[in-house]
């Protein structure tokens, strides 16, 4: 049996594993640590305060450890004692619990500060949770949601919509972790138990549709001759030539370009990696930009929509789909990467930097301070030549 200390210490709170109630001694305001085993055998620790309110003894929950530290629990006790002396409501006296739907709004508000402008993140969160989680969980209090509730959400879509189901689970889990941090519950019903219970049958991931690199030039010619909206046509070719993501191209602005230096600087706020990315411009890419200048409408957008805004996210997707090209815009990055690997002697790091991929080796990344810009310029010029059919070596 663990020796009960006269006063709790941060070390004791962290290491104690025996279930029980551990008081914080005299002068603590009634603070105690409760250690218990959950139904799944996990160890849970939570704070409580024994206090007299209106002449009646009450047990107040103060949150779970480690989300609420010993110092924070003591501070809450002091605040409750002061509130009682002043006749004010005491924290935990009549605690209300948010529903899952209300908690989702809180979590989205927290995360939205880190989402890029124009990002689909909030829209995707709301859509997936609205369609799959809300019918079952929306009106439930966050403290009453259990693993079977989460399983009931996921199982109907787990086999047919595996990627969507995983996102739904991740987002439910994020809401539940928020609830734990707020002291509303002590476990995550979308956590490891659900992960272990879901089927592990091997559904192969569906990769984004891409063309063999030998067919990319034909796709450009098809788009060029289709008579579609000029900005979308030019944006498509520019996307292929630069191997950039659709959103980076669609939201490109003229003040990001140095045409004399043949360089495009994409701001960090628009990059998936949250880092500024320099893109070398081939001669053909410059020619596309020259054509785009004729579309300038004063908005500053390189490829403006008919309303003077950046092209809609579906504009290029619809263009290639309607023409039966058999690829999605993002798939042309894959076409470029395959070509670079099979038809050039460019080092892997040059090819990865051309796609703005972050080096997963932290040590190597810390020592590499160059973006190999001139080597990438040569590679992109070679890619443009290959697409134009003028590079026999490629």
Secondary structure, 3 states (H helix, E strand, C coil): CCCCCCCCCHHHHHHCCCCEEEECCCCCCCEEEEEEECCCCCEEEEEEEEEEECCEEEEEEEEEECCCCHHHHHHHHHHHHHHHHHCCCCCCCCCCCCEHHHHHHHHHHHHHCCCCCCCCHHHHHHHHHHHHHHHHHCCCEHHHCCHHHHHHHHHHHHCCCHHHHHHHHHHHHHHHHHHHHCCCCCCCCCCHHHHHHCCCCCCCCCCCCCCCHHHHHHHHHHHHCCCCCHHHHHHHHHHHHHCCCHHHHHCCEHHHEECCCCEEEECHHHCCCCCCEEEECCHHHHHHHHHHHCCCCCCCECCECCCCCECCCCHHHHHHHHCCCCCCCCHHHHHHHHHHHHHCCCCHHHHHHHCCCCCCCHHHHHHCCCCCHHHHHHHHHHHHHHHHCCCCCC
